[in-house]
Amino acid sequence: MTVRRPLATTVPMKIVKEIREIAAYTGVEESQAVQILLGIGIAEWRKRVALELLRDGKVTFLKAAKIASLDLWEFADTLKDAKVEWVRTT
């Protein structure tokens, strides 16, 4: 069972219009559109942070994949797509 709780925030009218447009396009309620967009945004944020940390040598490949919430193969594809070099030779 997923526990949910209300979360209130103030957003610029421009974003409200975007949310309404997305909700109308996808045929869902505005609140569901926000949930979908938050999920996409969080997933993208996790990938960016993981790539940055790995590129900077701050985490291992395995740790970066966990931060990105991806399996190793998906994360390897993400690295390839982002053209991030992380293997260093001395």
Secondary structure, 3 states (H helix, E strand, C coil): CCCCCCCCCCCCHHHHHHHHHHHHHHCCCHHHHHHHHHHHHHHHHHHHHHHHHHHCCCCCHHHHHHHCCCCHHHHHHHHHHHCCCCCCCC
